[in-house]
Amino acid sequence: MTTATATQAPNEDRQRPWWLTLISGILAMIIGGILLWGTSEAKVDTYLILVVALGIYWMMEGIFNIIWLFLDHSMWGWKLFVGIVSIIAGFYIMAHPVISALALPKIFALFLGIWGLMYGVILLISAFMGGGWKAGLLGALGIIFGLALMFNYYALGMGLAMLWSAAVLAVIGGIIMIVQAFRQRSAE
C-alpha cells in the first residue's frame, strides 16, 4: 500500500461547506438575538419584524439545505423534504406576516414543533454518521424543542414560551455553527 492510499480514507465524508455553516450560524444568532433582546418600545412592530425575519431565516435555511443536497447526496430525501418545507413556511410567513403573527400561539407553534423535531432527527442521524457531538447536541435540543411545542401548542402563553425557546436554541445553535465553520475552514 502506498503512502497516498494509506492516508486517504476509503470512504471520504463530504462535509457541508464551511461558509454555508457560517452563514447559517450568523443568521441563527441574529434571529435569536432579536428574539431575546428586541426593543420594547414598539412591540407590535418588533414582533412583526421578528416574524418576517424568521420567515427569511427559514427560506434561507431551506435554500441552504437544497444547495447542500447537490454537494452531498446522502439522506437526500430528508434534506429535500426539510428544504422544501422550510422554503414554503418562510415564503408563507413573509407573504402573510400579520396572519402568521396572530396564529403564532397555535398553528405556528405546532408547525415550528414539527419542523424542530424533523430537523433534530436529521441532525441526530448526521451525528451518528460521523457529524460529531455538536450535531448530536443540536439534534437532541431540536427534538426536545419540537416535542415541547407539539404537545403544548394550545396552551396560553405558548407564543412567549415559543419565542424564548426559539431564541435560546438559535443563539446556542448559531454559536456552535460559527465555531464549527471556523474549525472546518482551518482544517481544510
C-alpha positions as CSV (number, residue, x, y, z in Angstrom):
1,M,0.0,0.0,0.0
2,T,1.4,3.4,-1.0
3,T,1.6,6.4,1.3
4,A,-1.1,8.2,-0.7
5,T,-3.6,5.4,-0.3
6,A,-2.7,4.8,3.3
7,T,-3.5,8.4,4.2
8,Q,-6.8,8.6,2.2
9,A,-9.9,7.3,3.9
10,P,-11.6,4.6,1.9
11,N,-15.0,6.4,2.2
12,E,-14.3,10.1,2.5
13,D,-17.1,12.0,4.1
14,R,-18.0,15.2,2.4
15,Q,-18.7,18.0,4.9
16,R,-21.1,20.9,4.3
17,P,-19.0,23.8,3.0
18,W,-17.7,25.9,5.9
19,W,-19.2,29.2,4.5
20,L,-22.8,27.7,4.4
21,T,-22.4,26.7,8.1
22,L,-21.0,30.1,8.9
23,I,-23.9,31.9,7.2
24,S,-26.5,29.7,8.9
25,G,-24.8,30.3,12.2
26,I,-24.8,34.1,11.8
27,L,-28.4,34.1,10.7
28,A,-29.4,32.0,13.7
29,M,-27.6,34.3,16.1
30,I,-29.2,37.4,14.5
31,I,-32.7,35.9,14.8
32,G,-32.0,34.6,18.3
33,G,-30.6,38.0,19.4
34,I,-33.6,39.8,18.0
35,L,-36.0,37.4,19.8
36,L,-34.2,37.8,23.1
37,W,-33.2,41.4,23.1
38,G,-35.7,43.2,20.8
39,T,-36.7,46.6,21.8
40,S,-39.8,47.0,23.9
41,E,-40.7,50.5,22.6
42,A,-42.6,49.3,19.5
43,K,-43.6,45.8,20.5
44,V,-46.1,45.3,17.6
45,D,-43.5,46.4,15.0
46,T,-40.8,44.4,16.6
47,Y,-43.0,41.3,16.7
48,L,-43.9,41.7,13.1
49,I,-40.2,42.2,12.2
50,L,-39.3,39.0,14.1
51,V,-42.0,37.1,12.2
52,V,-40.7,38.3,8.9
53,A,-37.0,37.7,10.0
54,L,-38.0,34.1,11.0
55,G,-39.6,33.7,7.6
56,I,-36.4,34.9,5.9
57,Y,-34.3,32.6,8.1
58,W,-36.5,29.6,7.2
59,M,-36.3,30.4,3.5
60,M,-32.5,30.7,3.6
61,E,-32.1,27.6,5.7
62,G,-34.3,25.7,3.2
63,I,-32.3,27.0,0.3
64,F,-29.0,26.1,2.0
65,N,-30.3,22.5,2.7
66,I,-31.2,22.1,-1.0
67,I,-27.8,23.5,-2.1
68,W,-26.1,21.1,0.3
69,L,-28.2,18.3,-1.3
70,F,-26.3,18.9,-4.6
71,L,-23.0,18.7,-2.8
72,D,-23.7,15.7,-0.6
73,H,-26.3,13.2,-1.8
74,S,-26.6,11.2,1.4
75,M,-30.0,11.4,3.1
76,W,-31.2,13.3,0.1
77,G,-34.9,12.6,0.8
78,W,-34.7,14.2,4.2
79,K,-32.7,17.1,3.0
80,L,-35.1,17.8,0.1
81,F,-38.1,17.5,2.3
82,V,-36.8,19.8,5.1
83,G,-35.6,22.2,2.5
84,I,-38.9,22.4,0.7
85,V,-40.9,22.7,3.9
86,S,-38.6,25.4,5.2
87,I,-38.9,27.4,1.9
88,I,-42.7,27.1,1.9
89,A,-43.0,28.1,5.5
90,G,-40.7,31.0,5.1
91,F,-42.5,32.2,2.0
92,Y,-45.9,32.0,3.7
93,I,-44.7,33.9,6.7
94,M,-43.2,36.6,4.6
95,A,-46.3,36.9,2.5
96,H,-48.7,37.0,5.5
97,P,-46.8,38.3,8.5
98,V,-49.9,39.6,10.3
99,I,-51.8,36.4,9.9
100,S,-48.7,34.4,11.0
101,A,-48.2,36.7,14.0
102,L,-51.8,36.2,15.1
103,A,-51.7,32.5,14.5
104,L,-48.4,32.1,16.3
105,P,-49.6,30.7,19.6
106,K,-51.4,27.8,17.9
107,I,-50.7,26.9,14.3
108,F,-47.3,28.5,14.1
109,A,-46.0,26.9,17.3
110,L,-47.3,23.5,16.1
111,F,-45.6,23.8,12.8
112,L,-42.4,25.0,14.4
113,G,-42.5,22.0,16.7
114,I,-42.9,19.6,13.7
115,W,-40.0,21.4,11.9
116,G,-37.8,21.3,15.0
117,L,-38.5,17.6,15.5
118,M,-37.6,16.8,11.9
119,Y,-34.5,19.0,11.9
120,G,-33.4,17.4,15.2
121,V,-33.8,13.9,13.9
122,I,-31.8,14.8,10.8
123,L,-29.0,16.3,12.9
124,L,-29.0,13.3,15.3
125,I,-28.8,10.9,12.4
126,S,-25.9,13.1,11.0
127,A,-24.2,12.9,14.4
128,F,-24.3,9.1,14.4
129,M,-23.0,9.0,10.8
130,G,-19.8,11.0,11.8
131,G,-21.2,14.5,12.1
132,G,-19.8,14.9,15.6
133,W,-21.1,15.6,19.1
134,K,-22.2,19.2,18.2
135,A,-24.6,17.9,15.6
136,G,-25.9,15.4,18.2
137,L,-26.3,18.1,20.8
138,L,-28.2,20.3,18.3
139,G,-30.3,17.3,17.2
140,A,-31.2,16.5,20.8
141,L,-32.1,20.1,21.5
142,G,-34.2,20.3,18.3
143,I,-36.1,17.1,19.2
144,I,-36.8,18.3,22.8
145,F,-37.8,21.7,21.5
146,G,-40.0,20.2,18.8
147,L,-41.8,17.8,21.1
148,A,-42.3,20.5,23.7
149,L,-44.0,22.7,21.2
150,M,-46.1,20.0,19.6
151,F,-47.5,18.8,22.9
152,N,-48.2,22.3,24.3
153,Y,-49.1,24.4,21.3
154,Y,-52.6,25.1,22.6
155,A,-51.5,26.4,26.0
156,L,-51.9,30.0,27.0
157,G,-48.7,31.9,26.8
158,M,-47.2,29.5,24.3
159,G,-46.3,32.4,22.0
160,L,-44.0,33.8,24.5
161,A,-42.5,30.5,25.5
162,M,-42.0,29.6,21.9
163,L,-40.3,32.9,21.2
164,W,-37.9,32.4,24.1
165,S,-37.2,28.8,23.3
166,A,-36.5,29.5,19.7
167,A,-34.3,32.4,20.7
168,V,-32.2,30.4,23.0
169,L,-31.9,27.5,20.5
170,A,-31.0,29.9,17.7
171,V,-28.3,31.7,19.8
172,I,-26.7,28.4,21.1
173,G,-27.0,26.7,17.7
174,G,-25.6,29.8,15.9
175,I,-22.6,29.9,18.2
176,I,-21.9,26.2,17.7
177,M,-22.3,26.5,13.9
178,I,-20.0,29.5,13.7
179,V,-17.3,27.8,15.8
180,Q,-17.7,24.6,13.7
181,A,-17.4,26.7,10.5
182,F,-14.1,28.2,11.5
183,R,-12.8,24.8,12.7
184,Q,-13.7,23.3,9.5
185,R,-12.1,26.1,7.5
186,S,-8.8,25.8,9.4
187,A,-8.8,22.0,9.0
188,E,-9.2,22.4,5.2
